[in-house]
Amino acid sequence: MIGRIRCSTIPCLLAIWAYVPHCAAQLWQWDRTVAVAEVDTSAHVSIAVDSGMVAVAISTAQGGTVQVRARHQGGQDQWNDLFEVNDTTPWFGWSVALRNKRLTIGSPQSNANGPNAGEVHMYQLDIDDPFDPVIDLGPLNPAVAAPGDLFGYAQCWAGDTLVISAPGRSFFRATGAVFLFAGSATGASEIGTLAADPLQDQIPFVRWFGGALASTGDRLAIASPFSGFEPGLAQQNIGSLHLFQRDANVPEGWARDTVAFDPSPDTASGCDLKWMELGRAGMFFADGDLVLDHSARYAGVPGVAFGSWLVHQQEQGACPECGLRILDAQTPGEIGSAVPLVLDSNQYRRAFYGWSAFGDRILLERFDPIGSAWSTAVHARDTGGIGMWGVEQVLPELEPCDDLRGPIACNSTFLVRTSLRRDPGCGVPAGSMRVELQIYLP
């Protein structure tokens, strides 16, 4: 049973809600599959979408590759390469963000500014410029970088503000900081920093502040998945959620709104709290609700920054919403009660990183252990009941060799999911996986 969310008594602020885009109302249809690369199974895959482009990043301890595929590049609906960049920096491409033709690539273990200080690189993209479609705008770094920052671990855009986390930044009883950059014609400039306050946030140890980020434009959510009550005890990693509201009256432009965590006891142990690690595997806004991961079964410890692809396995629970929590986040100053998914079956298992949300859609990659098959469930608001998130459409695997545990994303014009084929019986060498993008159009 999900315990009650507990909020701090921080004063509420007046909300100014931005327009929330919705996915296309039509059902999705497969258009084509695009081969990306064949890589080691230890690689990490990230994707980001914007207008008619998708960025796919493949990162390892030896470096990374980022490709930007553009619709109609090379022909009608061909999705050929617009741009590709390779770098030997460890985990180059761990995070990517794409908005208004701006691409940012995170390298959290870059040593350019000190050991594991991290770095983010920005590019300007123009599909319509046949001569110079890519302009290198250079690196982004905090004004004061520190060893172990892991700057670039997570990114998101909040309107015209680029939000970048550094979960390794050390403070008293806390780790993690989030840096704010204002976009400009020539790049971006730092405008402020957000950090946790364990005393004000009412949780003794806030760890990995910035482990996941999400924004609706005027509201910013920051997850601290390793927060808890005892330092050094992984079983106390309940995690915490920090909400900020856009406010022109404070220097950073964002004011603290609400802090939430769940101190429910673990009935199985009798003494420990539930080991949830809120937001460890992502967080998204969906039509005013906040959807975040709390995959307790994938528990870790602070400092374990870059796990192998083994964490990209299907959820061990017995239902597709296991490890997900949907919270009503429409009212400033509070977190409402949980909103359930309406299930079409209890036999599926959710992929750890194979999920996302956009507008009024929640996308879940799920595995059927009985039929040994993958599928994508598209959940829509008010399907199955007012305020409920029911299944609007199921996208089955295209072939038995598909392995849909990779990331998935959607915007108003297309949906893209990643297949990570790794079965030697499917022509993939042992220890390797074949990364493919499956493109769907409405």
N, C-alpha and C positions, 0 to 999 in steps of 0.2 A: 504494500500500500504506500502511496506517495504521501510523505509527511507535509505538514502545512508550511508554506513559505513564510518566512519572518522578515519584516521590513524594518529598517531603522526609522527613527522619528526625525528625519530631515525635512525641513519645510518644503511644501509643494510649490511648484512654479507653474505659471500659466503656459499651456502648450500652444504652439503654433504649428499645426500639422501640415506637412508637405503632402503633395499629391502622391498617392501610392499606385504605381503602375500595376496592371494586371496582365497575366498571360492571356494569350488569345483564347476566346471562348470556344473555338472549334476544337474538335478532337485532333490529336497529333497523329501524323502519318510518317512512317520512315521514308526518308528521301535518298540517303546514300551513306556508305561507310567509308571513312578516310583512314588509311594506314598512317601511323605516326612514326613509330620506331620499335625496335626490339631491344629490350634492356634487361639488366639484372633484376631479379625479383626483390632486391633490397631497395630499389629506387622508389622515390616518393613522387606522386603525380598530383598536380594542381591545375585547375582550369579557371578561366574568367571569360565572361562574354560581354559584348557591347555592340549594339546595332548589328551590323553584318559581319562581325569579327569574333573569333574565339582564340584565346591564348591558351596554349597547353605547355606546362612546364614539367620537365622530368629532372629531378635532382638526386644526387648521390653524394657520398662522402668524397668522391673524386672530382666533383664538379657537376655542371648541369647544362641543359639545353632548353631554350624557350622558343617555341614556334608560334607565329600569329597566322592563322588561316583566315582568309577573307572570302566571303560568298561571292561568286562570279569571278573570282581570280582564276584566270586560265580558261574561262568559259562559263556558260550558264550553270550555276549551282555546283561549280567544281570544287570550291573550298581548297584551292592550292595555297602554297606558302606566299604570304606577303613579306614576311620577315622571319629570320632565324638568327639567334645569337647563342654562342657557346662560350662557356667560361669554366676554368679549372678551380674556381673558388669552391670550397666544400659547401654542398647544399645550395648552390646557386639556383634560384628558382623555387625555393621552398614555398614562397608565397608569390602570387601575382595579383594585380588589380588592373582593371581596364575600364576607363570611362571617358567619354567624349574624345576618343582617339588618343588618350594618354595611357601608356603602358608603364607600369612600375613593377620591378622585379626585386624581390627580397632575397638577400644572402645573409642569413642570421649568423653564420660562422665565418664571415669575412674577417680577415686580420688587418684590413687596410687602416683601421683606426685603433688598433690594439687587439690583443688575442680575443677572438670571438666577440668583438665589439659589434660586428654586423654592418651591413650597408644596403641601401636601396638605390637602384638605378632607374632613371626615367627616360622614356622615349616618346616622341610625338609621331603619330601614324596618320597617313593620309592616303586612303584607298584610291582617290581620284587623281593623284599626282603620279603620272607614269615615269617621271624622271627622278624624283627624290621623295619616295613614299615614306621614308623613315628619317627622322632627325634625332640624333643622340643629344639629349639635354643634360647628360652627366649624372653624377651621383648625388643622392640626398643623404645627409647625415645630421644628427643633432649637433647643436652648437658645442656642446660638451659631451664627447663620447667617453665611455668607460669600458675597460676590459670586462668581458662576460655579459655585456648588455643584451646580446642576441637581437639587435635592432633589425627589424624587417621580418620578424617571425610571423606576424599577421598584419594584414592591411585591409582597409575599406575606405570608400569615399562617403563622406557625409556632406551632401551638396557639393560645393566647390572646395571643401576641405579634405585633404588627404590625411587619413589617420593611420599611424604606423606604431606598432607595439615593440617594446624592448623588455620582454618578461624577465630578463636576467638582471636588470638594474637593481642594485641593493639599497635598501632603506632600513630604518629601525623597525623591526618586526614585520617587514614587508619586502617583497621583491616585485619588480615590474614597474614600468612607466609607459605612458602612451604619448607620443609626440604628434603635434598638429602642424600641418603645412598648408599654406594657402597657394593655390595654383596661380600661375601667371603665364604670360606669353612665352617666357623664356625658361620656365621650369616651375619651381615651387620654393617658398621660403618659410622657415619655421616661425610659428606665431604663438606657440604655447606648449605646455606640458600638463598632463593629467596624471595624478598618482593616487594610490590608495592611502587611507588614513585609518589604521587599525582601531584607534580610540573612537573616532567618530563613526566608523563603520560597524562597530560593535562585534567584531570578530578578532580574536587575539592575534592571529597570524594570517596575513593576506599574502599569498604566494602565487607568483606567475600572473600578476595583474597584466592583462593584455594577451592572455593565452588564446582568446578568441575575441573578435570584434564584429559588430553589426550596427547598421544605422538605417533610419528611415528618412534622413535628411535633417530633421530638427531634433531627433532623439538618437542618442548614442549608447549602445550597450557594450560593456566591457566585462569579460569573464575572467575570473581568477581560479582556475580549476584545482589548484593545490592548497587553497585556503583551509584553515582548520584551527583546532584548539591545542594541539600538542606539536611542537617542532620535532621533526625527525620520525614521527609515527605516520607512515603512509596510510594506515587504516583510519586516520582522522582527516583525510583529505575530502571534506564534504564539498568544498568549492564555494565561491560566492559570486554574485551577480551585481554589477555596479551600473546604474543608469544615470546618464547626464542629459541635461536639457540645454538647447542652444539659448544663450543669454548674452546680449550685447553689453550688459552692464558689468561683466567681469572681464579681466584682462585676456584670459584664454578664449573667451567666447562661448564657454560651456560651463554650466554650473551643476554641481552634484544634486541629483534629484532623489534617488532611492537606492538603497543597498539591501539585497535579499540573500538569505541562505536558509538551508533546511537543517535544523539540529535534531532531526528525528533519530531516535535510537534504533540500532540494528537489533531486531528481535531475535535474530539467529545467535548473536554473541551475548546479548544481555547487558553488555557494558559499553561497547563501542558505538559511535554514531554511524549512520549509513555512509558507506564509502562511495560517493557519487561523482566527484570531480566534475562539477557542473561546467559545461562548455568545453571540455577537453577536445572533443571531436567536432567542434563547430557550433555556430549559433546564427540564426537568421530571423529577421522580422517577416511576418506574413499577415498582411491585412490588419495590422494593429496588434496582433498576437506576437509573442516572442517564443520562438522554437529553439530549444537548446538541448545539447547532448548531456546525459548524465550516466555514462556507461561505466557503472561501478565494476563490472567484470574485467575492465581493461585498466585496472588501477596501476599507478606508477608512483614515482617519488620525485620531489623537486630536483631539478638538475638533469633528468632524463629528457633531453630536448628533442632528439631526433631518432625515434625508434625505426626499426626496419619496416618493410612493407607487411610484415607479419601482423601488425595491428590492423591492417585492412582486411580483416576477416569478417565473415558474417556474425551478427550478434548471436550470442549463445542462449538468449531467451527464447520464448516460445511464441512471440507475436511481433509484428512489424514495428509497433510503437515502443517495444522494450528498449530502454536506453534513450528515449526521447521524452521531453517534457514541453508542453505547450501552455504558455501562461498569458493571461489577459494583461497586456501592457498598454492599454489605451488611455488610462487615467494617470496623469502626472502625480508623483508622490506616493504611488502604491503599486503593488503587483497583485493582480487579481487571482482568482482561483484557477486551477488547472482546467484546460479545455481538452476533452478527449478526442482521439481519432475514432471514427466509425470504421470498424474492420470488416473486410469481406472474408477473412479466414484467420484462424489462430495458429496456423501451422508454419507461417513464414518466419524467417529470421532477418533482421535488418543488417545491411552492410554498415560497418563502422563509420567510414567516411563517405559512403555512397548515398548522400542525401543532401537536399538543399531546399530553399523556398524562394518564391518570387511573387510579389503581389498577393493574390488570393489562391495560390497553389503551393502545396508541399509535395516534394518529389522524394520517393523512397525506393532505393534499390533493395530488393529482398530475395532471399533464397528459400526455395521449397525443398526441405531435406527428404521429403517423401518422394516427390517426382524428380528430384535432383535437377532442378531447373531454376534459372533466374528470371526475374521480371521487374518492371518498374511500376509502382503504384502512384498515380497522380491523384492526390487528395485535394478537394476543392471546398471552399467555405460554403456553409449552408447546404451541403449535400448530405442527406441523411437526417436533417433536422436543423432548425435555426441555430446558428452559431457553431454547429458541429463541422468536423472535417472528415467527410466521407469520401470514398473512392469514386472518382469520376471516370477514370479510364485506367486500364491495365495494358502496359506495353510489354509483350512477351519477349523473351530472348529471341534473337534472329536465327541463331544456330546453336546446336548443343555445345559447341566449343566456347561460346560466350562466357565470360566471367565478369559480372557487372559490379564488382566491389569497388570500382574506382569512382571518382567524383562525377557529379551531374550538375548541370546548370540550365537555366531557362531565362529567356526574356520574352518580349511581346511578339517576336517574329520567328524564333526557332528554339528548339530544345536540343541539347547535346549531352550524351552520356558516354562514359568511357568503358570499353571492354578491355580486360587485361588477361588475354589468353595465356595460359601457362601449362597446359596439359601436353606432355610429350606426344600423346596420342593425337593431338591436333597439329602436329608439325612444329611445335615450339621446343627448342632444346631444353633439357633439364637445367634448372636454375635461372631460366629466362622467362620473360613475359612479353607478349606482343601488345603494344598499346594501340588501340583503334578508337576513333571518334565516330559515334553513330549519330547522325544528324536527322532530326525530325522537324517537319514543317506542319503548320495548321491546315 
